[in-house]
Amino acid sequence: MKLFIDSADIEEIKEAYSYGIIDGITTNPSLIKKAVDKYGKIKIKDYIKKILKIAKNTPVSLEVLSANYKAMVQEANTLYKAFNPVAKNVVIKIPVDPSFGHNDNHFDGVKAIRTLARKKVPVNATLIFTPEQALLAAKAGARYVSPFLGRFDDFIRAMYKMKFKKEDYFPMHGHKAGWNYNGVYSGVDLVAQIVQILENYDTEVLAASIRNVRQLRECALVKADVATVPFKVIKEMVVHKKTEEGMINFTKDIVVEYAEMLRRKR
């Protein structure tokens, strides 16, 4: 499974890439706003170019802002023309349904994905909450589909009036307790169903809105192609108290002669 960092914070991105295990970046308007709030006055165009150069040969998702077909395609073309020449790694994020629930343009996202795919512009279909949405996006030619599993868990918990914090783990197999929305039992189950449905498509399933390392692990178990996670979760992946305990014990047991041999200059 590929591992993307979900961030627009350039310092986080630099550090994550220094580990040598990051395969891409996802951004969105909210993450870019956080970066602006953190770093103050920055030139957005130059800032994004720096991120693209750090990513080098790995994909970086940049999101459109509009909510209708024509404007989304126009913005996608603007972003792609402005930034893809920097490192040839731009992916355009398009919401699968930009209608706000009360307009007649439910399919504008799907249409925009189709138009861009025909122009060989790679698309990440975002804000996916059902397997059916993912199928439509894949049929339209999306390079990635992004089910929001953390937010789906929030939706299920709110529907069943559970008390929770967003970072709390939600069971992968919610069907054991009867929790579900239209036959989908958890965010990870949403990812699993999409992986199965898109088995014969070139589209990659990008698990998004991951809040903790257990969700990340379960996405790998259900064979998600990609997981995009906050920097905080990436750092938590390597930590375990028994590993720390082992390091302390090993250090206590070092034989002086062995240590001197390793430190001796050649």
N, C-alpha and C positions, 0 to 999 in steps of 0.2 A: 504494500500500500504506500502510495506517495504521501508525503507530509508537506503541507503548505502552512505558512504562517499567516494568520488572519490579523493584519495590522497595517497601519500607514505610518507608524512611528519609526523613523529612519534609524534611530539608535537600537531599537529592538530588532529591526530587520538585519542590521549589520552584525549584531551579536549572534542572532540565530543562524545566519549564513556562515559565520565563522566556525560553527560546530561541524559543518560539512554534511549535514543530513537533511537540509531543507530543499524541497523540489519545486517551490513556487510561492506566490504571494496572492492573497485576495484582499482587496480593499473595498470600501463602500463610502458613501458621503459622510456617514456618522464617524467612521474611523479617520477620515481626512480632517473632519472638524476637530476631533480630539487632538490631532497632530498640530493643527493651527493654534488651538487653545494652549497647548503645551509649549510650543516654540515661538509663539508670538507672530510677529510680522515675517512671513515667508512668501516668496514668489512661488505660487502653486506650480506653475509650469516647470520651473527649475527643480523644485522639490521632487516632483513626480519623475523627472528625468534621472535624478540621482538614484531613486528607488529602482528604476528600470535597469540602470547600469550595475547596481549591486546584484540584482537578480540574474544578470547576464543571459544565459541560455535557458532560463526557467521562466514559466509563464507568470504574468502579473495581470490580475483582473481589475479593470477600471469600469465603473458603473455610470450609466446614463442617468439623467435626472428627470426627464420628461415622462409623460404617461399616455402618449398617443403614438400611433404607428409612424407617422411622418416625422415627428420631432425626434423620436427615439432613433430612427435610422439616420437622421441628419446629425444628431449628437454622436452616434456611434462612429460615423464616418469622420467627424471632426477629431474625436479622440484617437482614432486609429491612424489617421494621416499625420497628426501632430506628434504622436508618441511612438508608434511602431518602428519608425526608422531609427530610433535611438539604439535599440538592442534586439529588434525583431521578436519581441516576446509579449506583445499586448494581446489580451483577451478582453472582449467587451461583455459586461454583465447587463443582461436584459431581464426585467421582471416577467415571469411567465404570464401573469394576468395583471395589467396595470389599471384596471377599471375602477378601483376604489369601491367596488361592490354595488355601485348605483348607476353606472354608465352603460352604454351599449358597446363598449370597445373591449370586451373580455378577451378577444382573440388578437388584439393589436400586438401583444408581446410575441405570440407565436408567429404572426405575420412578419414582424421585424426580424425575428431569428431566421426565418426562411430567406428573407431578402439578403441579409448579411451573409448567411452561409453560402448562398449562390455567388456572392462576391468574394468568397474565400476568406471572410473575416471570421476568426474563431469567436464563438459565443459561449458564455457561461450563463445558462438560464437559472435565474435566482428566485428566491421566495417560493420554493416548491414545498407543498404540504400534502400532496396526494400522489400516489403512483400514476394516476391518470394524467396529471399535469406533466410529470416527467416523461411519460410516453409521448405526449403531444410535442414537447420540446425536442425530444430525440428525433421524432419523425420530421420535424422542421429543420433538423440539421445541427442542433446544438453540439458543441464540442464537449461541454460539461453540463450536467444538471446538478443543482445544489439543493437537496432536501435539508430543511432547517430542523434538525432533530431535537435540539434543545428547546426551541420555541414550540415544537409539537408536543413535547413532554409538558411544557407549561400549559398548553391548551387542554390536554387531557386532564391534568391535575385541577385546573380551574373548573372544568366541566363537571368533575366529580367532587368539587368543593373541598379539595385537600389543602391543608396548610403546608407551605413549602417555601424554601429559598431556591433561587435559580440555580445555585451551585449544587444543590442536593441531587444525589443519584436517584434516577427513576428506573424501576426494573425493566430490563429488556423484554421479559416475558410477562407483560401486563395482563395477558389473557388468563393467566392463572387466577387473577383476582376479578376478572370480568371487565377490566377497564379497556375501552377501545373507542375509536371514532370510525365508523363505517368500515369495521374490520381491520383497522390498523391499531396495534396495541401499545406502541411506544415509538419514540423517535428512531431508535435503532431498528425496530420492526419496519418502519417506513423505509429506511435505507435498504434493508434486506429485501423487501418486496420489489423495490425499484431495481436493485441489482439483478434479481431474477427475471423481471420483465424485459430489461434491456440487454439480456445476455447476447442477443444476436445483432446488437447495434454497435457502432463505433463510438458512441457517446460514453464518456466516463462519468461514473457516479461520484460526486464530490460531497462528502458528508460535511455539513456546515452547522454552525451554532452548537459546537461541542463545548461543554462546560467543565468536564473533568476527565481524568485519565481512564476511568473505567468505561465511559462512553467511547472514548477513542479506541480502546482495546476491542470493544464489542463491534465497532465498525470494521476493524480489521478482520474479526472472526466471521462477519457476514460478507466479507470480500468486497468492501467498498474500494474503488480504485484510488480515491484520494480522501484524505481528511484535512480540513483546514481548521487550525486551532489557535487560540490566543497564545501569546508568548508565555504567559503564566503557566499554562498547561504543558507547553513544551518543556519548561524547566522542571516541572513536577514529574515528568516521565522518567527521569534518571535517578530520582531520589528514593531511597528506602533506608529505614533506620538500621536494619540488619547489615546492609552494605557499609554504613558508617561505623557500626560496631565492629565489623570485620576489619576495616582499615585500622581502627584503634588497636585491636588485638594483634594484627600483623606487625604493626609498628613496634609494639612492646616486645615482640619475639625476634626482632632483627639481631642477627649475629654480627658483631662488630667487624670481623674479618671479611664477611660477605659484603657488608656495606662499603668498606674501604676499597674492596676490589672493584665495585661498580663505579665508585667515584674517582678512581685513579685515572689520571690523564694518560692517554695513549700517545 
